[in-house]
Amino acid sequence: MSDNTVNAIPPALNDLLVKLRFISLIKPGLKVNLGTMSFTTGKSYLSRVKRHLAGEKRTRLMIHLNQIVADAIKAIEEYHNTEFCRIVVNHLAEAKTGIANLSTTYAADPNIYSQIAVCLANIAIQLDKHRHLLAGHTIMTPETNPPPNSPQTASTRVVATQVMKS
């Protein structure tokens, strides 16, 4: 037997990382189907009916997103002194982009839009605390985070700061 042991990602952490990666894939205008881990445009009547029958609702989506973010924060604390912490922090940074893209999808719903903004602020706090673990990600910090149809220009909505590699 070798003295070199390989630390495999624990199953619960692996599941969390898969969820964070899935969230990072959300593009502007897409709706998330959590049950099937897929996306839809939500523009056709058929896709709306399918989402309704599957119980896919925006309020349920926010509950799941907030739970996944809370689980990621717990994982950062739990794995703080391990090689897994860097992985979780970087996956959370990537997921933040996907969550930010939901702002476009739900811009017409002030409640969901506000919940997304709070979720993004929570993630930004965590990323700022663990900035030294980020692998060259750009942290998006909302200045005022107005809805996309606001008269403000895109350049005033978000300030990007490049994170230096450690």
DSSP file (Angstrom, degrees, kcal/mol; ACC not computed):
  #  RESIDUE AA STRUCTURE BP1 BP2  ACC     N-H-->O    O-->H-N    N-H-->O    O-->H-N    TCO  KAPPA ALPHA  PHI   PSI    X-CA   Y-CA   Z-CA
    1    1 A M              0   0    0      0, 0.0     2,-0.2     0, 0.0     0, 0.0   0.000 360.0 360.0 360.0 142.3    0.0    0.0    0.0
    2    2 A S        -     0   0    0      2,-0.2     0, 0.0     1,-0.1     0, 0.0  -0.517 360.0-135.0 -86.3 152.3    1.2    3.5   -0.8
    3    3 A D  S    S+     0   0    0     -2,-0.2     2,-0.8     2,-0.1    -1,-0.1   0.644  84.6  93.7 -78.5 -15.0    1.6    6.3    1.7
    4    4 A N        -     0   0    0      2,-0.0     2,-0.4     0, 0.0    -2,-0.2  -0.701  62.2-167.6 -81.6 113.1   -0.1    8.6   -0.8
    5    5 A T        -     0   0    0     -2,-0.8     2,-0.6     2,-0.0    -2,-0.1  -0.829  13.1-140.3-102.5 141.6   -3.8    8.7    0.0
    6    6 A V        -     0   0    0     -2,-0.4     2,-1.0     0, 0.0    -2,-0.0  -0.878   9.4-144.8-101.4 124.2   -6.2   10.2   -2.4
    7    7 A N        -     0   0    0     -2,-0.6     2,-0.1     3,-0.0    -2,-0.0  -0.769  18.0-157.0 -91.1 101.7   -9.0   12.3   -0.9
    8    8 A A        -     0   0    0     -2,-1.0     0, 0.0     1,-0.1     0, 0.0  -0.439  31.2 -95.0 -73.8 151.2  -12.1   11.7   -3.0
    9    9 A I        -     0   0    0     -2,-0.1    -1,-0.1     1,-0.1     5,-0.1  -0.519  46.8-112.3 -66.5 126.7  -14.8   14.3   -2.9
   10   10 A P     >  -     0   0    0      0, 0.0     4,-2.8     0, 0.0     3,-0.3  -0.292  25.1-115.4 -59.9 146.3  -17.4   13.1   -0.3
   11   11 A P  H  > S+     0   0    0      0, 0.0     4,-2.4     0, 0.0     5,-0.2   0.869 114.0  50.2 -53.7 -43.7  -20.8   12.2   -1.9
   12   12 A A  H  > S+     0   0    0      1,-0.2     4,-1.8     2,-0.2     5,-0.1   0.904 113.5  46.0 -64.2 -39.9  -22.8   15.0   -0.2
   13   13 A L  H  > S+     0   0    0     -3,-0.3     4,-2.7     2,-0.2    -1,-0.2   0.893 109.5  55.4 -68.0 -39.2  -20.2   17.5   -1.3
   14   14 A N  H  X S+     0   0    0     -4,-2.8     4,-2.2     1,-0.2    -2,-0.2   0.920 107.1  49.9 -58.1 -45.0  -20.2   16.1   -4.8
   15   15 A D  H  X S+     0   0    0     -4,-2.4     4,-2.0     1,-0.2    -1,-0.2   0.905 111.1  49.4 -60.7 -42.3  -24.0   16.5   -5.0
   16   16 A L  H  X S+     0   0    0     -4,-1.8     4,-2.6     1,-0.2    -2,-0.2   0.919 109.7  50.9 -63.1 -43.8  -23.6   20.1   -3.9
   17   17 A L  H  X S+     0   0    0     -4,-2.7     4,-2.4     1,-0.2    -2,-0.2   0.873 108.4  52.4 -63.2 -37.4  -20.9   20.8   -6.5
   18   18 A V  H  X S+     0   0    0     -4,-2.2     4,-2.5     2,-0.2    -1,-0.2   0.920 110.5  48.2 -63.2 -43.6  -23.1   19.3   -9.3
   19   19 A K  H  X S+     0   0    0     -4,-2.0     4,-2.5     2,-0.2    -2,-0.2   0.916 111.9  48.8 -63.7 -43.3  -26.0   21.7   -8.2
   20   20 A L  H  X S+     0   0    0     -4,-2.6     4,-1.8     2,-0.2    -1,-0.2   0.904 111.8  49.2 -63.8 -40.4  -23.7   24.7   -8.2
   21   21 A R  H  X S+     0   0    0     -4,-2.4     4,-0.7     2,-0.2    -2,-0.2   0.919 110.1  51.5 -64.2 -43.3  -22.3   23.8  -11.6
   22   22 A F  H >< S+     0   0    0     -4,-2.5     3,-1.3     1,-0.2     4,-0.2   0.929 109.2  50.4 -58.4 -46.1  -25.9   23.4  -13.0
   23   23 A I  H >< S+     0   0    0     -4,-2.5     3,-1.7     1,-0.3    -1,-0.2   0.869 102.9  60.5 -60.7 -36.7  -26.8   26.8  -11.6
   24   24 A S  H 3< S+     0   0    0     -4,-1.8    -1,-0.3     1,-0.3    -2,-0.2   0.715  96.5  62.4 -64.6 -18.9  -23.7   28.3  -13.3
   25   25 A L  T << S+     0   0    0     -3,-1.3    -1,-0.3    -4,-0.7     2,-0.2   0.503  73.3 119.8 -85.2  -4.6  -25.1   27.2  -16.6
   26   26 A I    <   -     0   0    0     -3,-1.7    75,-0.2    -4,-0.2    76,-0.1  -0.444  49.0-159.4 -66.1 126.7  -28.3   29.4  -16.4
   27   27 A K    >   -     0   0    0     -2,-0.2     3,-1.9     1,-0.1    -2,-0.1  -0.733  32.8 -81.0-103.8 155.8  -28.4   31.8  -19.3
   28   28 A P  T 3  S+     0   0    0      0, 0.0    74,-0.1     0, 0.0     3,-0.1  -0.288 116.0  18.8 -56.3 135.0  -30.4   35.1  -19.3
   29   29 A G  T 3  S+     0   0    0     72,-0.7     2,-0.2     1,-0.3    73,-0.1   0.253  96.3 120.0  90.1 -12.4  -34.0   34.5  -20.2
   30   30 A L    <   -     0   0    0     -3,-1.9     2,-0.4    71,-0.1    -1,-0.3  -0.584  53.6-142.1 -86.8 148.5  -34.0   30.8  -19.4
   31   31 A K  E     -A   40   0A   0      9,-3.7     9,-2.2    -2,-0.2     2,-0.4  -0.861  19.7-124.5-106.5 146.7  -36.3   29.2  -16.8
   32   32 A V  E     -A   39   0A   0     -2,-0.4     2,-0.7     7,-0.2     7,-0.2  -0.749  12.1-160.4 -97.2 133.3  -34.9   26.4  -14.6
   33   33 A N  E  >> -A   38   0A   0      5,-3.1     5,-1.8    -2,-0.4     4,-1.0  -0.894  11.3-177.3-107.4  97.8  -36.6   23.0  -14.3
   34   34 A L  T  45S+     0   0    0     -2,-0.7    -1,-0.2     1,-0.2     3,-0.1   0.845  76.0  60.7 -67.9 -34.0  -35.2   21.7  -11.0
   35   35 A G  T  45S+     0   0    0      1,-0.2    -1,-0.2    -3,-0.1    -2,-0.0   0.869 120.5  24.8 -61.8 -37.5  -36.9   18.4  -11.2
   36   36 A T  T  45S-     0   0    0     -3,-0.3    -1,-0.2     2,-0.1    -2,-0.2   0.393 102.9-124.5-107.1   1.0  -35.2   17.4  -14.5
   37   37 A M  T  <5S+     0   0    0     -4,-1.0     2,-0.3     1,-0.2    -3,-0.2   0.960  72.3 116.9  50.7  56.0  -32.1   19.7  -14.1
   38   38 A S  E   < -A   33   0A   0     -5,-1.8    -5,-3.1     2,-0.0     2,-0.3  -0.841  58.1-122.2-141.5 177.2  -32.9   21.3  -17.4
   39   39 A F  E     -A   32   0A   0     -2,-0.3     2,-0.3    -7,-0.2    -7,-0.2  -0.885  18.8-176.4-125.2 155.4  -33.8   24.7  -18.9
   40   40 A T  E     -A   31   0A   0     -9,-2.2    -9,-3.7    -2,-0.3    -2,-0.0  -0.978  32.4-130.0-144.6 156.6  -36.6   26.0  -20.9
   41   41 A T        -     0   0    0     -2,-0.3    -1,-0.1   -11,-0.2    -9,-0.1   0.784  32.3-147.9 -77.2 -26.0  -37.4   29.4  -22.5
   42   42 A G        +     0   0    0    -11,-0.1    -1,-0.1     1,-0.1   -12,-0.1   0.564  67.2 110.4  73.1   6.8  -40.8   29.4  -21.0
   43   43 A K        +     0   0    0      4,-0.0     2,-0.2     5,-0.0    -1,-0.1   0.795  57.8  76.0 -85.8 -28.9  -42.2   31.3  -24.0
   44   44 A S  S  > S-     0   0    0      1,-0.1     4,-1.7     4,-0.0     5,-0.1  -0.504  81.6-126.4 -85.5 154.2  -44.3   28.5  -25.5
   45   45 A Y  H  > S+     0   0    0      1,-0.2     4,-2.3     2,-0.2     5,-0.2   0.899 109.9  54.5 -61.3 -41.9  -47.6   27.4  -24.1
   46   46 A L  H  > S+     0   0    0      1,-0.2     4,-2.5     2,-0.2    -1,-0.2   0.899 106.8  49.2 -62.9 -42.9  -46.4   23.8  -24.0
   47   47 A S  H  > S+     0   0    0      1,-0.2     4,-2.2     2,-0.2    -1,-0.2   0.870 110.7  51.4 -66.8 -34.7  -43.4   24.6  -21.9
   48   48 A R  H  X S+     0   0    0     -4,-1.7     4,-2.3     2,-0.2    -2,-0.2   0.912 110.8  47.8 -65.7 -42.3  -45.5   26.6  -19.5
   49   49 A V  H  X S+     0   0    0     -4,-2.3     4,-2.9     2,-0.2     5,-0.2   0.926 111.6  50.2 -64.4 -44.9  -47.9   23.8  -19.0
   50   50 A K  H  X S+     0   0    0     -4,-2.5     4,-1.9     1,-0.2     6,-0.2   0.918 111.6  47.9 -60.2 -44.1  -45.1   21.3  -18.5
   51   51 A R  H  <>S+     0   0    0     -4,-2.2     5,-2.8     2,-0.2     4,-0.3   0.902 112.8  48.9 -64.0 -40.3  -43.5   23.5  -15.8
   52   52 A H  H ><5S+     0   0    0     -4,-2.3     3,-1.3     1,-0.2    -2,-0.2   0.934 111.6  48.0 -65.0 -46.3  -46.9   24.0  -14.1
   53   53 A L  H 3<5S+     0   0    0     -4,-2.9    -1,-0.2     1,-0.3    -2,-0.2   0.824 110.8  52.1 -65.0 -31.1  -47.6   20.2  -14.1
   54   54 A A  T 3<5S-     0   0    0     -4,-1.9    -1,-0.3    -5,-0.2    -2,-0.2   0.487 116.4-115.4 -83.0  -2.7  -44.1   19.5  -12.7
   55   55 A G  T < 5 +     0   0    0     -3,-1.3     2,-0.9    -4,-0.3    -3,-0.2   0.715  59.4 157.9  76.7  20.6  -44.7   22.0   -9.9
   56   56 A E      < +     0   0    0     -5,-2.8     2,-0.3    -6,-0.2    -1,-0.2  -0.703  11.5 159.7 -82.8 109.1  -41.9   24.3  -11.2
   57   57 A K     >  -     0   0    0     -2,-0.9     4,-2.3    -3,-0.1     5,-0.1  -0.931  50.1-120.2-130.3 154.3  -42.7   27.8   -9.8
   58   58 A R  H  > S+     0   0    0     -2,-0.3     4,-2.1     1,-0.2     5,-0.1   0.850 113.6  53.0 -63.9 -34.8  -40.5   30.8   -9.3
   59   59 A T  H  > S+     0   0    0      2,-0.2     4,-1.8     1,-0.2    -1,-0.2   0.908 110.6  47.5 -67.4 -39.4  -41.1   30.8   -5.5
   60   60 A R  H  > S+     0   0    0      1,-0.2     4,-2.3     2,-0.2    -2,-0.2   0.880 108.8  55.8 -66.3 -38.1  -40.0   27.2   -5.3
   61   61 A L  H  X S+     0   0    0     -4,-2.3     4,-2.9     1,-0.2    -2,-0.2   0.926 107.0  49.0 -58.5 -45.8  -37.0   28.0   -7.4
   62   62 A M  H  X S+     0   0    0     -4,-2.1     4,-2.7     2,-0.2     5,-0.2   0.876 108.4  53.3 -65.7 -37.2  -35.9   30.7   -4.9
   63   63 A I  H  X S+     0   0    0     -4,-1.8     4,-1.9     2,-0.2    -1,-0.2   0.937 113.0  44.5 -60.4 -45.6  -36.3   28.4   -2.0
   64   64 A H  H  X S+     0   0    0     -4,-2.3     4,-2.5     2,-0.2    -2,-0.2   0.914 113.2  49.9 -66.2 -43.6  -34.1   25.8   -3.7
   65   65 A L  H  X S+     0   0    0     -4,-2.9     4,-2.5     1,-0.2     5,-0.2   0.931 111.6  48.2 -61.4 -45.3  -31.5   28.4   -4.7
   66   66 A N  H  X S+     0   0    0     -4,-2.7     4,-2.4     1,-0.2    -1,-0.2   0.875 111.9  50.3 -63.8 -36.4  -31.3   29.8   -1.2
   67   67 A Q  H  X S+     0   0    0     -4,-1.9     4,-2.6    -5,-0.2    -1,-0.2   0.905 110.1  49.3 -67.5 -41.2  -30.9   26.3    0.2
   68   68 A I  H  X S+     0   0    0     -4,-2.5     4,-2.1     2,-0.2    -2,-0.2   0.913 112.4  48.1 -64.0 -42.4  -28.1   25.5   -2.2
   69   69 A V  H  X S+     0   0    0     -4,-2.5     4,-2.3     2,-0.2    -2,-0.2   0.919 112.0  49.7 -64.1 -43.1  -26.3   28.7   -1.4
   70   70 A A  H  X S+     0   0    0     -4,-2.4     4,-2.3     1,-0.2    -2,-0.2   0.906 110.6  50.3 -61.9 -41.0  -26.8   28.0    2.4
   71   71 A D  H  X S+     0   0    0     -4,-2.6     4,-2.3     1,-0.2    -1,-0.2   0.878 109.2  51.7 -64.1 -37.4  -25.4   24.5    1.8
   72   72 A A  H  X S+     0   0    0     -4,-2.1     4,-2.3     2,-0.2    -2,-0.2   0.902 109.1  49.9 -65.8 -40.8  -22.4   25.9    0.0
   73   73 A I  H  X S+     0   0    0     -4,-2.3     4,-1.9     2,-0.2    -2,-0.2   0.914 111.7  48.4 -64.3 -42.4  -21.7   28.3    2.9
   74   74 A K  H  X S+     0   0    0     -4,-2.3     4,-3.0     1,-0.2    -2,-0.2   0.899 110.5  51.9 -62.9 -40.0  -21.9   25.4    5.3
   75   75 A A  H  X S+     0   0    0     -4,-2.3     4,-2.8     2,-0.2    -2,-0.2   0.880 105.9  54.1 -65.1 -37.9  -19.6   23.4    3.1
   76   76 A I  H  < S+     0   0    0     -4,-2.3    -1,-0.2     2,-0.2    -2,-0.2   0.923 113.8  42.6 -60.8 -43.3  -17.0   26.2    3.1
   77   77 A E  H >< S+     0   0    0     -4,-1.9     3,-1.0     1,-0.2    -2,-0.2   0.925 116.0  48.1 -67.6 -44.4  -17.1   26.3    6.9
   78   78 A E  H 3< S+     0   0    0     -4,-3.0     3,-0.3     1,-0.2    -2,-0.2   0.882 121.5  34.2 -65.1 -39.5  -17.0   22.5    7.1
   79   79 A Y  T >< S+     0   0    0     -4,-2.8     3,-2.2     1,-0.2     6,-0.8   0.093  80.4 128.0-103.2  22.1  -14.1   22.0    4.7
   80   80 A H  T <  S+     0   0    0     -3,-1.0    -1,-0.2     1,-0.3    -2,-0.1   0.823  76.5  39.4 -50.8 -42.1  -12.3   25.2    5.6
   81   81 A N  T 3  S+     0   0    0     -3,-0.3    -1,-0.3    -4,-0.2     2,-0.3   0.008 106.4  81.5-101.5  29.0   -8.9   23.5    6.2
   82   82 A T  S X  S-     0   0    0     -3,-2.2     3,-1.0     1,-0.0     4,-0.5  -0.793  89.9-106.8-126.4 170.6   -9.1   21.1    3.3
   83   83 A E  T 3> S+     0   0    0     -2,-0.3     4,-0.8     1,-0.2     3,-0.2   0.657 112.9  69.9 -68.8 -15.1   -8.5   21.1   -0.5
   84   84 A F  H 3> S+     0   0    0      1,-0.2     4,-2.4     2,-0.2    -1,-0.2   0.758  82.4  70.8 -75.2 -24.6  -12.2   21.0   -1.0
   85   85 A C  H <> S+     0   0    0     -3,-1.0     4,-2.6    -6,-0.8     5,-0.2   0.919  96.7  50.2 -60.4 -44.9  -12.8   24.5    0.3
   86   86 A R  H  > S+     0   0    0     -4,-0.5     4,-2.3     1,-0.2    -1,-0.2   0.888 110.0  51.8 -59.9 -39.7  -11.2   26.1   -2.8
   87   87 A I  H  X S+     0   0    0     -4,-0.8     4,-2.3     2,-0.2    -1,-0.2   0.930 111.1  46.6 -63.3 -45.8  -13.4   23.9   -5.0
   88   88 A V  H  X S+     0   0    0     -4,-2.4     4,-2.5     2,-0.2    -2,-0.2   0.928 112.0  50.4 -63.6 -45.3  -16.6   25.0   -3.2
   89   89 A V  H  X S+     0   0    0     -4,-2.6     4,-2.0     1,-0.2    -1,-0.2   0.912 113.0  46.2 -60.9 -43.1  -15.7   28.7   -3.3
   90   90 A N  H  X S+     0   0    0     -4,-2.3     4,-1.9     2,-0.2    -1,-0.2   0.873 112.1  49.8 -70.2 -37.0  -14.9   28.6   -7.0
   91   91 A H  H  X S+     0   0    0     -4,-2.3     4,-2.4     2,-0.2    -1,-0.2   0.885 110.3  51.8 -66.5 -37.4  -18.1   26.7   -7.8
   92   92 A L  H  X S+     0   0    0     -4,-2.5     4,-1.7     2,-0.2    -2,-0.2   0.895 107.6  52.5 -64.9 -39.3  -20.1   29.2   -5.8
   93   93 A A  H  X S+     0   0    0     -4,-2.0     4,-0.8     1,-0.2    -1,-0.2   0.901 111.3  46.4 -62.3 -40.5  -18.5   32.0   -7.7
   94   94 A E  H >X S+     0   0    0     -4,-1.9     4,-1.1     1,-0.2     3,-0.6   0.884 109.5  54.0 -69.0 -38.2  -19.5   30.4  -11.0
   95   95 A A  H 3X S+     0   0    0     -4,-2.4     4,-2.5     1,-0.2     5,-0.2   0.823  97.4  66.5 -65.0 -30.6  -23.1   29.8   -9.7
   96   96 A K  H 3X S+     0   0    0     -4,-1.7     4,-2.5     1,-0.2    -1,-0.2   0.877  97.3  53.9 -58.7 -37.6  -23.3   33.5   -8.9
   97   97 A T  H <X S+     0   0    0     -4,-0.8     4,-1.8    -3,-0.6    -1,-0.2   0.923 108.8  47.9 -63.4 -44.3  -23.2   34.2  -12.6
   98   98 A G  H  X S+     0   0    0     -4,-1.1     4,-0.8     2,-0.2    -2,-0.2   0.904 112.1  49.1 -63.0 -42.0  -26.1   31.9  -13.3
   99   99 A I  H >< S+     0   0    0     -4,-2.5     3,-0.9     1,-0.2     4,-0.5   0.906 108.7  53.5 -64.9 -40.6  -28.2   33.4  -10.5
  100  100 A A  H >< S+     0   0    0     -4,-2.5     3,-1.4     1,-0.3     4,-0.4   0.865 102.1  59.6 -61.0 -35.1  -27.4   36.9  -11.8
  101  101 A N  H >X S+     0   0    0     -4,-1.8     4,-1.0     1,-0.3     3,-0.9   0.764  92.8  66.5 -65.6 -23.9  -28.7   35.8  -15.2
  102  102 A L  H <X S+     0   0    0     -3,-0.9     4,-2.6    -4,-0.8    -1,-0.3   0.734  84.0  74.7 -68.1 -20.3  -32.1   35.0  -13.5
  103  103 A S  H <4 S+     0   0    0     -3,-1.4    -1,-0.2    -4,-0.5    -2,-0.2   0.865  96.3  48.6 -58.6 -35.4  -32.5   38.7  -12.9
  104  104 A T  H X4 S+     0   0    0     -3,-0.9     3,-1.0    -4,-0.4    -1,-0.2   0.924 111.4  49.0 -68.4 -45.1  -33.2   39.1  -16.6
  105  105 A T  H 3< S+     0   0    0     -4,-1.0     3,-0.3     1,-0.2    -2,-0.2   0.890 122.5  31.9 -62.4 -41.2  -35.8   36.3  -16.6
  106  106 A Y  T >< S+     0   0    0     -4,-2.6     3,-1.5     1,-0.2     7,-0.4   0.020  78.5 119.7-110.3  27.0  -37.6   37.6  -13.5
  107  107 A A  T <  S+     0   0    0     -3,-1.0    -1,-0.2     1,-0.3    -2,-0.1   0.794  74.3  57.3 -61.5 -29.1  -37.2   41.3  -14.0
  108  108 A A  T 3  S+     0   0    0     -3,-0.3    -1,-0.3    -4,-0.2    -2,-0.1   0.564  94.6  72.9 -81.0  -7.4  -40.9   41.8  -14.2
  109  109 A D    <>  -     0   0    0     -3,-1.5     4,-3.0     1,-0.2     5,-0.3  -0.870  64.2-168.8-109.9  99.2  -41.5   40.2  -10.8
  110  110 A P  H  > S+     0   0    0      0, 0.0     4,-2.2     0, 0.0     5,-0.2   0.838  84.9  52.8 -58.5 -35.4  -40.3   42.6   -8.1
  111  111 A N  H  > S+     0   0    0      2,-0.2     4,-2.1     1,-0.2     5,-0.1   0.962 115.3  38.1 -65.8 -51.9  -40.5   40.0   -5.3
  112  112 A I  H  > S+     0   0    0      2,-0.2     4,-2.5     1,-0.2     5,-0.2   0.905 115.3  54.6 -66.1 -41.7  -38.4   37.4   -7.1
  113  113 A Y  H  X S+     0   0    0     -4,-3.0     4,-2.0    -7,-0.4    -1,-0.2   0.907 110.0  47.2 -58.1 -42.1  -36.1   40.0   -8.5
  114  114 A S  H  X S+     0   0    0     -4,-2.2     4,-2.2    -5,-0.3    -1,-0.2   0.886 110.2  52.1 -67.6 -39.7  -35.4   41.3   -4.9
  115  115 A Q  H  X S+     0   0    0     -4,-2.1     4,-2.4     1,-0.2    -2,-0.2   0.889 108.8  51.1 -63.4 -38.6  -34.8   37.8   -3.6
  116  116 A I  H  X S+     0   0    0     -4,-2.5     4,-2.6     2,-0.2    -2,-0.2   0.919 108.7  51.7 -63.1 -43.3  -32.3   37.2   -6.4
  117  117 A A  H  X S+     0   0    0     -4,-2.0     4,-2.0     1,-0.2    -2,-0.2   0.897 111.1  46.9 -61.5 -41.2  -30.5   40.5   -5.4
  118  118 A V  H  X S+     0   0    0     -4,-2.2     4,-2.3     2,-0.2    -1,-0.2   0.905 111.3  51.7 -67.9 -41.1  -30.3   39.4   -1.7
  119  119 A C  H  X S+     0   0    0     -4,-2.4     4,-2.1     1,-0.2    -2,-0.2   0.916 110.4  48.8 -59.9 -44.2  -29.1   36.0   -2.7
  120  120 A L  H  X S+     0   0    0     -4,-2.6     4,-2.5     1,-0.2    -1,-0.2   0.877 109.6  51.9 -64.1 -38.3  -26.4   37.6   -4.9
  121  121 A A  H  X S+     0   0    0     -4,-2.0     4,-2.0     2,-0.2    -1,-0.2   0.901 108.4  51.6 -64.8 -40.3  -25.4   39.9   -2.0
  122  122 A N  H  X S+     0   0    0     -4,-2.3     4,-1.8     1,-0.2    -2,-0.2   0.918 111.6  46.4 -61.3 -44.5  -25.1   36.9    0.3
  123  123 A I  H  X S+     0   0    0     -4,-2.1     4,-2.8     1,-0.2     5,-0.2   0.911 109.0  55.3 -64.6 -42.2  -22.8   35.1   -2.2
  124  124 A A  H  X S+     0   0    0     -4,-2.5     4,-2.3     1,-0.2    -1,-0.2   0.877 106.0  52.0 -60.1 -38.3  -20.7   38.3   -2.7
  125  125 A I  H  X S+     0   0    0     -4,-2.0     4,-2.1     2,-0.2    -1,-0.2   0.930 111.7  46.4 -62.4 -45.4  -20.1   38.5    1.1
  126  126 A Q  H  X S+     0   0    0     -4,-1.8     4,-1.5     1,-0.2    -2,-0.2   0.910 113.0  48.6 -65.2 -42.3  -18.9   34.9    1.1
  127  127 A L  H  < S+     0   0    0     -4,-2.8    -1,-0.2     1,-0.2    -2,-0.2   0.879 110.1  51.8 -66.7 -36.9  -16.7   35.3   -2.0
  128  128 A D  H >< S+     0   0    0     -4,-2.3     3,-1.1    -5,-0.2    -1,-0.2   0.903 108.6  51.3 -65.6 -39.6  -15.2   38.5   -0.5
  129  129 A K  H 3< S+     0   0    0     -4,-2.1     3,-0.2     1,-0.2    -1,-0.2   0.827 120.5  35.0 -62.9 -32.0  -14.4   36.6    2.7
  130  130 A H  T >X S+     0   0    0     -4,-1.5     3,-2.2     1,-0.2     4,-0.5  -0.052  75.5 130.7-116.1  30.1  -12.7   33.8    0.7
  131  131 A R  G X4  +     0   0    0     -3,-1.1     3,-1.3     1,-0.3    -1,-0.2   0.814  66.9  64.8 -53.1 -35.8  -11.2   36.0   -2.0
  132  132 A H  G 34 S+     0   0    0      1,-0.3    -1,-0.3    -3,-0.2    34,-0.2   0.671 100.2  52.7 -66.2 -16.3   -7.8   34.3   -1.5
  133  133 A L  G <4 S+     0   0    0     -3,-2.2    -1,-0.3    -6,-0.2    -2,-0.2   0.564  83.4 108.6 -94.5 -10.7   -9.2   31.0   -2.7
  134  134 A L    <<  -     0   0    0     -3,-1.3     2,-1.0    -4,-0.5    32,-0.5  -0.459  64.4-141.0 -73.1 137.8  -10.7   32.3   -5.9
  135  135 A A        -     0   0    0     -2,-0.2    30,-0.1   -49,-0.2    -1,-0.1  -0.606  69.9 -54.6-100.3  71.8   -9.0   31.1   -9.1
  136  136 A G  S    S+     0   0    0     -2,-1.0    -1,-0.1     1,-0.2    29,-0.1   0.700  88.6 155.9  73.0  20.3   -9.0   34.2  -11.3
  137  137 A H        -     0   0    0     27,-0.1    26,-1.5    25,-0.1     2,-0.6  -0.416  43.7-125.0 -76.5 155.7  -12.8   34.8  -11.1
  138  138 A T  E     -B  162   0B   0     24,-0.2     2,-0.6    -2,-0.1    24,-0.2  -0.907  21.5-143.0 -97.9 123.3  -14.4   38.1  -11.7
  139  139 A I  E     -B  161   0B   0     22,-1.8    22,-1.6    -2,-0.6     2,-0.6  -0.778   9.5-147.6 -89.1 123.0  -16.6   39.1   -8.8
  140  140 A M  E     -B  160   0B   0     -2,-0.6    20,-0.2    20,-0.2   -16,-0.1  -0.816  14.3-169.1 -92.8 119.7  -19.7   41.0  -10.0
  141  141 A T  E     -B  159   0B   0     18,-2.1    18,-1.7    -2,-0.6     2,-0.3  -0.932  17.5-134.9-113.5 114.6  -20.7   43.5   -7.4
  142  142 A P  E     -B  158   0B   0      0, 0.0    16,-0.2     0, 0.0    15,-0.1  -0.488  16.0-170.4 -68.9 129.7  -24.2   45.1   -7.9
  143  143 A E  S    S-     0   0    0     14,-1.4    14,-0.1    -2,-0.3    15,-0.1   0.956  85.8 -23.5 -79.6 -64.2  -24.1   48.9   -7.4
  144  144 A T  S    S-     0   0    0     13,-0.4    13,-0.1    12,-0.4    14,-0.1   0.522  79.2-146.8-120.0 -17.8  -27.8   49.5   -7.4
  145  145 A N        -     0   0    0     12,-0.7    12,-0.1    11,-0.2   -28,-0.1   0.905  24.6-174.2  50.1  55.4  -28.8   46.4   -9.4
  146  146 A P        -     0   0    0      0, 0.0    -1,-0.1     0, 0.0    -2,-0.1  -0.357  36.0 -83.9 -73.0 159.2  -31.8   48.0  -11.3
  147  147 A P    >   -     0   0    0      0, 0.0     3,-2.2     0, 0.0   -43,-0.1  -0.244  43.4-107.8 -58.4 153.5  -34.0   45.8  -13.4
  148  148 A P  T 3  S+     0   0    0      0, 0.0   -44,-0.1     0, 0.0     9,-0.0   0.766 119.2  56.7 -57.0 -27.4  -32.7   45.3  -17.0
  149  149 A N  T 3  S+     0   0    0    -45,-0.1   -45,-0.0   -42,-0.0     0, 0.0   0.277  82.5 120.6 -89.7  13.4  -35.4   47.6  -18.5
  150  150 A S  S <  S-     0   0    0     -3,-2.2     0, 0.0     1,-0.1     0, 0.0  -0.369  76.7-117.5 -71.4 154.0  -34.2   50.4  -16.2
  151  151 A P  S    S+     0   0    0      0, 0.0    -1,-0.1     0, 0.0     2,-0.0   0.657  86.5 102.2 -69.8 -12.9  -33.0   53.6  -17.9
  152  152 A Q  S    S-     0   0    0      1,-0.1     2,-0.1     2,-0.1    -2,-0.1  -0.370  79.6-111.5 -68.2 151.8  -29.5   53.1  -16.4
  153  153 A T    >>  -     0   0    0      1,-0.1     3,-1.2    -2,-0.0     4,-0.7  -0.399  23.1-110.5 -80.4 161.1  -26.9   51.8  -18.8
  154  154 A A  H >> S+     0   0    0      1,-0.3     4,-1.1     2,-0.2     3,-0.8   0.833 115.8  62.0 -59.9 -33.2  -25.5   48.3  -18.4
  155  155 A S  H 34 S+     0   0    0      1,-0.2    -1,-0.3     2,-0.2    -3,-0.0   0.756 104.6  47.3 -69.4 -22.1  -22.1   49.8  -17.4
  156  156 A T  H <4 S+     0   0    0     -3,-1.2   -12,-0.4     1,-0.1    -1,-0.2   0.576 101.9  66.5 -93.0  -8.6  -23.7   51.4  -14.3
  157  157 A R  H << S+     0   0    0     -3,-0.8   -14,-1.4    -4,-0.7   -12,-0.7   0.878 109.1  22.5 -77.1 -38.1  -25.5   48.3  -13.2
  158  158 A V  E  <  -B  142   0B   0     -4,-1.1     2,-0.5   -16,-0.2    -1,-0.2  -0.990  60.3-155.4-137.5 136.9  -22.5   46.1  -12.4
  159  159 A V  E     -B  141   0B   0    -18,-1.7   -18,-2.1    -2,-0.4     2,-0.5  -0.954  17.3-153.2-109.6 125.9  -19.0   46.8  -11.5
  160  160 A A  E     -B  140   0B   0     -2,-0.5     2,-0.5   -20,-0.2   -20,-0.2  -0.858   9.8-171.6-102.7 131.4  -16.5   44.0  -12.2
  161  161 A T  E     -B  139   0B   0    -22,-1.6   -22,-1.8    -2,-0.5     2,-0.4  -0.986  22.0-129.6-122.2 128.5  -13.4   43.7  -10.2
  162  162 A Q  E     -B  138   0B   0     -2,-0.5     2,-0.5   -24,-0.2   -24,-0.2  -0.595  19.2-136.8 -78.2 129.9  -10.7   41.2  -11.3
  163  163 A V        -     0   0    0    -26,-1.5     2,-0.2    -2,-0.4    -1,-0.0  -0.738  19.7-125.5 -87.8 130.3   -9.6   38.9   -8.5
  164  164 A M        -     0   0    0     -2,-0.5   -28,-0.2     1,-0.1     2,-0.2  -0.524  24.7-112.4 -75.6 139.5   -5.9   38.4   -8.4
  165  165 A K              0   0    0     -2,-0.2   -30,-0.1     1,-0.1    -1,-0.1  -0.499 360.0 360.0 -69.7 138.7   -4.6   34.8   -8.5
  166  166 A S              0   0    0    -32,-0.5    -1,-0.1   -34,-0.2   -31,-0.1   0.499 360.0 360.0 -75.8 360.0   -3.0   33.8   -5.2
